[in-house]
Amino acid sequence: MKFRFAAAALATTFAIGLASAQTPTPTPVPTPAAAAAPAQVATPPAPVPTTATAWVLMDYATGQVLAGENIHAPLPPASITKVMTSYVLAAEMKTGKIKPDDQVMMSERAWREGGAGTDGSYSGFPVNQTARLEDMEKGMAIQSGNDAAIALAEHAAGSQEAFAALMNSYAAKIGMKDSHFVNAHGLNAEGHQSSAYDLALLGRAFVRDYPETYAYNKIKEFTVGKITQPNRNLLLWRDQSVDGIKTGHTSAAGYCLLSSAQRGDQRLVAVLMGGASEKQRADDSLALLNWGFRFFETHRLYEPGKAVTTQKVWKGAADVVQLGVAQPMLVSVPRGRYNDLKPSMDVPKQLVAPIAAGQQIGTVKVSLDGKVVAEAPLVAVQAVEEGGFFKRLWDAFMMWWKSE
């Protein structure tokens, strides 16, 4: 009993020094926004594509799925495959393995399997002649040339089969878990598949990682020799905000379209697979984009390096640590619902030094109507070194005392 009274008296001596550290931490609140309109109506359902087998609408900034059906169903992606081919070429170019001025041979195989004598789209580069890599890639992206895709794959990896292995490696890095590629062009082949969700991830990664190469996809026509062919993406002529990405069609895949548009600071990515016609896939995709832009908005909640919360630290040279996010935390919500977001934190009850800068400490979540719409790790904004011997001894005593 005497020990407890002595400990209590000693604790009183340190009360002033600990007061600020033990002040309850406020719940994080997103950056204030303009007040919502007083009367809110429910967001109408997305316009469901007429004949699509699978479809999805994704917010570019957050990666959130705004609407979709059968988004993870493995399906033949047809020529949308060439977006993966373009992504790999851009990545390999960045490492210096290939260059825009490389001379790429239109091989016999590329001409025979993807040239004018086949049923698919072709670029028109002459067989057994070379062309600049950048030009041949435009022939693939704009004209959807199967021959160009094969020739580029052979140049970058030695064979189309080796290039397909590269495609799968990069797809895994992007997070495309429903996909497997066996060729560079997308003509029907056993085991060659992707999903609406994966293709949206791919489109998002392409815009983010290689914007210069992505820009090829908004060019409306391209000429090889005496042959000028238009881009098959009808949305490029219908809506100026659309700047890509790729069409696809085979008998097995139906009419497919991976599209993206930017209006102001907001970008959306739409995928439609298994459509009934070229016109229908364009109509349905534009309807999805218009719906998304009309009824959703994207907000930045927290910035890296800024404190989201301050937490007590035991046995440290400092008594508190600031926690924040390592990457910008964004969220896409129905328009007018920003002020309805509810943030919460999951942080250990006791934090003990040393703590390294950038060390993950907990998680911050943001919910809307009881559903988590954004989540990010909480990390230490700055390091907290271990305190001196007496500080550690005292804090050990206080931790024991508070646990009683």
N, C-alpha and C positions, 0 to 999 in steps of 0.2 A: 504493500500500500504506500509506504514511504517513497518507494521508487517512482510510483505513478505520480505522486504529488510533486516530487523533484522534477520529473520530466515535464509536467504541466507548467511549472514555473519557468523552466528553461525555454519551453516553447513560447511563452508569453514574451520573453526577451526578444525573440526573433519575429514577432508578429508583424511589425512594420515592414521589415524587409521582405516578408513573404506575401504581403497583402496583394500586391499587384499581380504576382504570379498565380495566385489562387482565384483571381477574379474570373467568374464564368465566361467562357468564350462565346461570343454571339454566333448564331447560326448564319452561315454565309448567304448573302443576298446578291443576286445578279445585278449587273449595272442597270441603273434606272432607265426606263424607256418612256416614250410618250404614252400618256394615258390611253387606254383602250376606249373604243366607242361604248357608250352606256348600254346599248342593246346589242347582244350577240346572238347570232343564229348558228345552228349546227353546220359544219362543213359538209357540203353535199358529197355523195359518193363519187369516186373517180369514174370517168366514162369508160366502161369496159369495152375493149376492142371487140369488134364484131365477130371475127372468126379466129383469132389468135389461139394457139395452143398454150402459150405462156407469155407473160408480159410483166414488166416492172417499171416503176418510176422512182428514181433515186435522186436525192439531193446531193449535189457535187461536194459542197463544203463539208458536210457532216457524214456522208455515206448512209444516211437514214433512208430506209425504204418508205416512201410516202404511200404507195399503193402497189398491188401486184397480185398475180395468180400463178400458181405452179412455178414459183420463181426458182426453185432448185431442181426442177425436172431436167434430167440429162437429155438433150436434143441435138440433132445435127445443126451446126451453126452456119452452114453454107459459107458464103464469101465474107461474112463477118470475121471469119478466121484470119483474113488478111490484116485486120487490126492487130492481132497478136503478132503476125509476121512483121508488121511495121514497128511494133514496140520492141521486138527483139533486135531488129536492125538498128534502131536508134540507140538501144543500150550497148550493143557491140561497137557502134560508132563512137560512143562516148568513151569507151575504154581504149580506142585507137586501133582496134583490130581490123576495122574496115574504114573506108573514107568516102566522102561524097563523090570524089573524082575518080574512084576506082573504075576500071573498065570491066564491065560484067558481060560475060559471054552468053548469048542466047543459044544454049546447047540443043543438040538433036532431041534429047529427052524432053526438055522444056517445051520445045516447039511441037513435038509429037503429042505430048500429053495435055498441053494447054494452049496450043496455037490455034490458028484460024480453021484448021481442019477438024476441030473438036466441036462439041455442042455448047461449050461454055464461052464466057467472055474472054477476050484476048487483047493484047496490047498492040501487036503489029510490028514489034522489033524483028528485023530479019534474022533468020536462022544462021548460025555459025558466024555471026558478026557481034561485035561488042558495042556497048553503049554505056554512058556514065551511070554510075549507081543511082545518083539522085534522079536522073531522068527515068530510069527503069522503075524506080520506086513510085514515081508519079504515075507511070503507066499502070502500076498495080493498084494504087490507091484511088485514082480518079476513074480510070477505065475498067477497073476490077480485072486486070489481065492475069489469067491463070498462068500463062507462059512466063510473064514477068516474075510472078511469085516463085515459081520453081527455079528460074535462073538466079534470082537473088538468094534463095536458100542454098543453092549449090555453091555460089560464090562465098557466102558467109560461113558455111560449115563443111563444105566439101561434097555433101549430098543432102537431098531433101530429108532423108531419114535421120541424119545427124542433126539437121536443123530442127526437126520435130522434137528431138530430145532437149534442145535449147529452149524451145517454146514451152515445154512442160516445166522446165526448171524455173523460167521467169514467171510462168503462171502460178507456181507454188509460192513464189515470193510475193506476188500481188495478193494472194489469198484465195485464188480460184480453186475451190475444193471440188467442184462438180465437173471439172474439165479434163479432157485428155485429147491431145492433138497428135495426129499421125501424118499430116501433110501441111504444106504452107498455104494452100489455096482454098480449101474447104469443100472440094468436090466429095461426093459421098464415099466414105470408106469405113470399114468395120472398126469400131472403137473410137471413132473421131466424134467427140461430143463436147457440149458445154451447156450452160444454163443461162436463163435470162439474168439471174443475179450475178453470175460470174462475168457475163459480158458487160453488165453495168459497171462492175468493179474495174474491168479492163479499160472501158471508156474513161472512167474517172482517173485511173492511173496514167493513161496516155496524155490526157489534157494537162495533168499536174507535172509529170516527169519530163515530157518531151514536146512542149508546145510548138516548137518550130516544125517538127515533123508532123505533128497533128494538123497544122495549118494546111497541109496538102489536101486534106479531105474536104475543104470548102471551095477548092478550085472547080469551076463548073464544066470545063472541058479541057482536053489535052490532045495534042497532035503528035503523031509518030509518022514520019515520012509524009505521005499524002493523005493519011487517014486521021480525021478528027472525030473523036468520040466524046459524048457528054457524060458527065457524072450522073449516075443512076438515082441519086438521092433527090427526089422531087421536092423535098422540103427546102432545099437551097434556093429554089425559085419562089416558094410560097411565103417564106418568113425570113426576114433579114437577120433575126436573132439566131437562127440555126447556122452553125458552122461545122457540122459533121454529123454522123461519122461514116457509116458504111452500110450499104445494102447487101442482101444475100438472097439467092434463090436456087434451089434444086427441087427435083420432084419429091424427094424425101423430106426436105426441110420446109417446103412451102416458101412464102415470101417473108423475109426477115428484114428488120431494120434496127440498127443501133444509132440513135440520134442524140444530139446534145445542142442546147441553146443557152445563150446568156442574155439576160435582160437586166441592165443595171449591174449591181454587184452579185446578183443571184444567177447560178447556173444549175440546170437540171440535166439528167441523163435518162433517156427512155430506151427500153428494149422491147421489141415485139418479135415473136417467133411463131412461125406457122400460119402466117396470114394468107388470105385467099387471092390477093392480086397486088400489083405494084401500087395502084391507086389506093386500095384499101389500107395497106400498111402505112402509107403516108398520111391518109386522113386520120386514122386511129392514133398514130404517134403524135401528130400535131394537137389532137384533142387532149391527149394526156399532158403534153407540155403546157398547153394553155391553162388547163385545170390546175396544175401544180403552181404555175406562176401566179395565178389569180388567188389561190386560197392558202398558200404557205409562204413563210418568210424565215430567213435565217438570221440568227443573232450570235454574237460573240459574248460569252458569259464571263470568262476569266482569261487573263493574259499571263503568259509565262513570266516568272520572276516577281510577280506581285502576290502579296499575302492574301490568301483566302481565309485563313484562320491563324490564330496564335495559340500555342499549346504549352503547358507547363512541362519542363524538363527537370528530371532529378539527376543529381551527381554530376552536373555540368558546370563549366566555367560561366555559362549564362543560364538564367533561370527559365527562359522561354525559347521557343523556336517558331519561326514563321513557316507555315505550310502553304504551298501553292501548286500550280500545275506545270508540267514540263512542256506541254504543247498547248496552243490556243484551244480552249474548250468552246465548242460551238453547238448549237442546237437548231433544228428546224421545227417550227410549230405552226399550227393554223394561225392565220393573220388575226391579230387582235387578242391573242391568248398569252402574250409574253408575260404579263403581270400575274398570270395564274400559275406560273412555274413555282415549284416547291423544292428548294435545295435542302440537302441533308448530308451529314458526314459520318463516316465510319472510321474512327481513330482509336487506337489502343488507349486503355484507361491510364496507363502509366508509361511515360517515355523516359528512357534512361540513356544518358550520354555514355560514350561518344556517338554523335549522329553526323554522318557525312552529308555534304551538300549534294542534293539530287537524290538522296536515299528515299525510297518509297516508304511512307509512314501509314497511309490509309487511303481512303477513297472518298471522292465527292460525287454525289448523285443528284440529278435534277429530274423531278417527276411532274407529270401533267395528268390530272384526273386519276391519280393513283398508279400510273404507269411510268416506269423509268424511261425517259427519252434521251438522256445523255449521262455518261459516266466516265470518270477519268481518275487516274491515280493522283493522290496527294503526295508531294515530295517536299523535302526540306529545302527552303529557299537558300539558307546558309548553314554552314557547319556549326556544330556545337561541340567544342572540345571537352574532354573529361576534366572535371574540377580537381582542385587540390585535395590533399589527404583529409583535412578537417572538413572540407565541404562534402566530400563523399561520405565521411563518417556521419556527419550530421544528417544528411539526406537519407542515409540508410536507416538511421534512428527514426526520422520522421515518417518514412515509408512504413516502417514496422508499426509505429504508433497509430497511423491512420488506418492500418489494416485491422486493428483490434476491434 
